[in-house]
Amino acid sequence: MRQRTTIALFFSMLTIAGCQQELADRYLNPDRTGDPTLDKFFTKLLDDNRVRPSYWEISTFVNWHIGVYSQSVGFLNSEVMYQQNGQYVQDRWDDFYRPSANGSGVVAHFREMERLYDAMGTEERKKWEVYMQAARIVYYDHAIEMVDLWGDIPLSEAGLLNKTGEIVYAKFDDAAGIYAEANTALAEAALYFQSAAIPDASRSGFVRQDILLMGDVGRWQRYANTLRLRALMRTSFVNEAAAEASVMEMLTHEGLYPLLSSGTYVAGTSDVLLTPLTSFTGDLHDAFRDWTNFPAPYFLLEQVLKPANDPRIEVLFDKYGAIENNVFRPNTDYNAMPLTLTRVDQQRGLGNYAILDSATFLYNSKLPGVVMTAAEADFLKAEAFERWGGGDAAHSYEQGIKHSIEFYYYLNSLNILTRLPLVHPTTAALETFVHDTPAIHYEGTQTERLAKIWTQKWAHLGWLQAAEAWAEQRRTNYPQLSFFEAPLSGFAQPPTRLTYPAKEKTYNVNYSTVQDDDVRTTRIFWDLN
């Protein structure tokens, strides 16, 4: 056992060393150099294993918490299945504020960038503004997600030690105020990238350091606009008139406010994805095996995909099978494990049910982190047009489904080691699917049509964007999920938010301002349905 552990540790160290070597030229560790530069901090801000589907993120946060609460993953029923794990939640919180092996520490690196930028003269700032604008988009993307998970969070005063050297116990900023601040910042960033005059001396460096969008200013503009559209729709039940005005301004003049879905869709290129480092060779099979989260989610497979004979089924799931008399007996169909079974029956019958696809997900070392996709933009547009008019909701809905299918076949195609990629459905087949499949066809009352948009959006987001799937399910109440009641008192059902981690309660003197609302049943301000 010692020898096997030593060998495993050796290969693990080689993998880590390879990843570090790849970033060595892009990032200067401020602890090791007297000359840290803004562009290096930018790369490190982007290099985030909370965005990539890393082992730790998926095992301890998605599969233990938000994937279960959103039913984006399969899971075994247990007494504590809806209870937070204090240490894992603490880790997720900390990784937003300061760097670790699992998260980039977005706040700390952004504050370092602000410190360096603020010390520059006017002319020098022009050279570095492109980095600041791009970093600001990512910063607010992460901040909004933190709000969606917890509600009020420390933000405006967080990380001041990095920026000013001052130790400050950061106040908790109002969740709605953070959304409003993000809306303004994203609009400004999108406008900058619309006509960014990047000095030649900065352009090549930005292309090199930008490991997310490879220095493509047009894609940064689309990312900012689509993220803003997401934020506006997320809050659209709070102040509908204001959201409608801003959203319809964007959609009516999409040429000025291009989205990820604008123009011809190219899977991967039209989406915002954080690819693995080239030296990475790991995969996620252990992350899904840890807590037995590899079974296909019941509602997704049985209630959404199978009634439509959805072409995504074969790239999302394996039929799996069981061993009988030392012989593997493959299942003849895709069947999901019911949530109503006891844990004992679930464990006994695991082989009878479909699991996550091994090539697309479990053994795919090329699986990227999904930041945003064109399909999400399509579904956002469909909802806006359905609620407020001004466009073709049916077309946007159908585009969302087609782009989702293309996207998941693209993910499957990235893995050429475990099996050959599956053949992508033809354009004609996709057209027939969205128009002639009763379970998909865009029809019914407005409530029924919105339910189709929201359910398909949830299905598309899946466990790769579990935070978004959970947020949208809480905002819309679609799909209408049923949960097995856990026997643990006070934890019978999933929470409506995460409660603050222990260190924040203990050491931040401002915790008293949010303490009364720090219960698992408090709703995020946009959760009104």
Secondary structure, DSSP 8 states (H G I E B T S, - for coil): -HHHHHHHHHHHHHHHHHHHHHHHTT---TTT-S---HHHHHHHHH--TTTTT-HHHIIIIIIIIIHHHTT-S-----TTTTS--HHHHHHHHHHHHS--SS---HHHHHHHHHHHHHTS-HHHHHHHHHHHHHHHHHHHHHHHHHHHHHSSEE-TTTTHHHHHS------EE-HHHHHHHHHHHHHHHHHHHHS----HHHHHHHHHH-TTTTT-HHHHHHHHHHHHHHHHHHTTTTSHHHHHHHHHHHHHTTTTS--TTSSS--TTTSSEEE---TT----SHHHHHHTT--B--HIIIIIIIGGGT-TTHHHHEE--EEEETTEEEE-SS-----TTS-HHHHHHTGGGS-EE-IIIIIT-TT--EEEE-HHHHHHHHHHHHHHH-SS-HHHHHHHHHHHHHHHHHHHHHT--SSS-------HHHHHHHHHH-TTTS--S-HHHHHHHHHHHHHHHHTGGGHHHHHHHHHHH--S-------SSTT-SS--SS----HHHHHH-GGGGGTGGG-STT---TT---
